[in-house]
Amino acid sequence: MEPFFSKTTQVAKARLLKMHFNANAGHVGGNLSCLDGMLVLFHHIFKEGDRFVLSKGHSAGALYSTLWSLGKLSDDQLATFCKDDSKLPGHPSGTGIPGLMFPTGSLGHGPSLSAGLALAAKKQKSGRNVYCLCSDGEWQEGSCWEALIFSVHHNLDNLTILIDQNKLQGFGTTDQVISCGDLQPRLSAFGANVLSCDGHDHDAILRALESATNRPKIILLNTVKGRGTLYENKMESHYLPLTLENYEFSMAQIQKEGAL
């Protein structure tokens, strides 16, 4: 396993920031909070034949940066991010995105789609694993809990749901919006195998992903929205694009962390 802040992470994070800055695109906060988890999943766990669903579609930039770090997307393709006629929109859709199975953006659908894929894989005895990345705010959608009930009932031990628990959503903190700052007690009550870890610690994420289970697994990635930017843990990171000042500050932070 590479060190916590590996060269791969440093480069992928810088590329994500550059992509968002050049496109003048928002949602940089949620992209930065889930990038570490996505990099660990794709670089160390994900195998050929597995399936991935990005339920929090507004973090498409993190997916594109991760695929770029694997050589599956080019710099020229990333340069079209959020531009007219791009195959890499702000929410993943259409064709041209390696591994993309469903367009996402309207939150709350990923767990159900993933549960269906996991059940099909079990019936086919394919050995395929299914991974789904959600935001914590979207677990205010009833469809997520229906998918969890379904997954536990069918013992979908080939399903792993990662939840980016940065505790900040469109209208405030998750605690302010719906009195739920930590999802772990509620998720555990539904019978899933729930693990919680530092969502920026690669070793901790890898241990959680590798842990054995005979039930559907949910990994709560405790993260900081907009980590390393001037918008860190602020509402601005959900909506606003990067200013030049914020972009330069964030790139400098990456250089500092990479030198540790």
N, C-alpha and C positions, 0 to 999 in steps of 0.2 A: 504494500500500500504506500502511495506517495505521501509526503508530509501533509499536514493540515492545509497549508496554503501553498499548493504545488504550483509549478510553472504553468501547467495546463489550466488551472483555475484562474490564475492571474491573467493569462492571455484571453481566456474566454470571457472573463468579466470585463476586461478592457474593450473587447470586441462588441460586447453587448452595449456598453455605454456609448461607444462610437456610433453604433447602428441607430440607437435611439436618438442621439444628439443630431445626427445628420438628417434623420427623418422628422425631427421636431415632434416626436411621438411621446405620449404620456404612458402611464402605468409602469414607469421604471421601478417604482418601489417594490411591487409584487414580483417583478421579474428578478430583482436582485435577491429577494428573500428566499426564493425557491431554487436559484441557480445551483447552489452547492449540492442540494439533494438530487437534482437532475443529473449533474455531472457524475456523482458517485454511482447512481443507478445505471447510467448508460456506459460508463467506462469500466465498471467493476462487476456488475450483476447481470445486466440485460444480455440475453443470448439469442442467437438466430432462431426465429420462430416465435419468440415471445411477442406480446402485444402491449402497447402503451397508449393510454388515453389521457390527453391533457384536458381535464375537466375545467380548470381555471384558464379558459382560453385567452384571457387578457395577458397571460404570461407567455404568449407565443414567442416573444423575443428570447426568452431563456431557452426554449426548445430549439430555436434556430441557431443560437450560439453554441448549444451543446452539439447539435448535428454538424455544425461547422468545425468544432474541435475534433470531431471524429472523421473529418474529411468527406462528409456526406452532403455538405452545401459549400459553395464557393464564395469568395469575397465578392465577386460580381453579382451573385444572387443576393447576398446580404445587402448590397448597395441599393437594391430595389425595395427594401423593406418599407411598407406602408406607402409606396409610390403607386401612381396609376398603372394599371395592367400588371402589377406585381403578383407573383405566385406566393409571396410571403406577406400576407396582410397582417394587420394588428391582432386579429383573431384567426386562428388557423382554419383554412377552408380550401376547397378546390383540389387541384392536382399539383404535383411538383414538390410536395413536402414528403421526404422519405419516411415511410412507416405510418403516415397519417391515415386513419381509418374513418374518422368522423370530423366534420366541422364543429367547432365548439365556440362558445362565447356566452350564450345564455346559460347561466350557471345552474348546477344541480342535476345535470343529465349524465355526467361522466360515470358515477358509481353504478347506475343502472345499466349503461352500455357495457361497462367492464364486467359486471356480474353475469350478463348474458354471454360474453366472450369466455369467461372462466367456466361457466356451466357447459358450454359447447366443447371446450377443450377437455374437460373431464369425461364427458360422454364419448368423445373420440379417442380417449386415452392417449392423447398426443404428447403429454409431458410438458405442455406449454404453460408458461406463467403469464399472468396478466397484471399490469401495474397501472394505477390511476393516480394522477396528481390533482388534488383539490385545494381550494382555498378554505380557510376556516369559516369565513362569512357565508359561503354557499351551503354550509350545513344548517342553515336556517330554512332550507328548502325541504319540504316533506318527502320529496322523491328520493333524497339521499338516505333517509331513515328507512324507507320502504326497500331500497336496494340492500341496505345492511341486514334487515330482517330476512330478506330473500337469501342473501349470501350465507348467513349463519344457518338458516334452515337447510340449505343444500350442501353445507359443509364445504364451502369453496376454499379449500386450503391452498389453492393455486392463485388466489387473489390477494394482492397487496395494495392497499390504498394509503398513499402518503398525503398528509394534510399539512399545508403550509400555515402553521399557526402563528401568524405575526400579530394577531389580536387587533388589527386595524382594518376597517372596511370603508366603504364609500361615504358613510354618514357619521363616522365616529369609531370608537373602539367597540369590539364585539360585546364587551361587558355593558357599555352604555346603550347599545342598540337592542340587545336581547338578554342581558344579564347572564352571559355565558363567556367568561374569559378563558376557561380551560375545558376542552371537550372531553377529556379523558374519563371522568366519572360517568358521563352519559353514554359514551361509546361502549365502555366496559359493561354497563348494565344490559346492553343488547346482546352480549355473548361473544363479541369479537375478541381476538387477542390484540390488546392495545399496548403499544410501546411508546415511550416518550423520550426524545433526545434533543440535544443541541443541534439545530438544523444547519449550523455553520461549521460543525466539527465533522470532518470527513470520516474519521475513524469511528465516531459514535454512530453516524448514519450507516456506515457499512456493517457494523455489528448488528444493528437493528434489522437491516435488510437480510442478513445471513442467518438470523436466529430461526431455529426450527419451530414449526407450528403445525397443529392439526386442525386449525380453524382459520377463517379469514383473518388476515393481519392488517392492522391499521397502525401506521407510524405517524405520530404527531411530531412534526419538525418545528421546534420552538425557535422562531426566527425573529429578525429585526427588519421591518419594512424599510426599504430605501437604505440599507446598510452601506455605510461608507460614503454617503452623499450629504449635502447640506439639508436634504429633506428627510434625514434619518428619523424614523418613527414619527413622522408628521403626515397630516392629511394631504399635504402638497404632493407627496410621493405617489399618491394614488392617481392623481389627475394631471399634474403639470409636466410638460416636457422639461428637459434639462436646459437651464440657461448656460451661457458660456462660462460664467463664474463657477457654477455648480459642476459642469463637466470637467473643467480644469482641476477643481478641488478633488473631485472623485478619482480622476486619473492619478493625481498625486498620492492619494490614499492607497491606491493599488500598489504603487511603486514602494511605498513605505512598508506595507504588509508583506509584499513579496521579498523584502530584504531582511525580514525577521529571521 
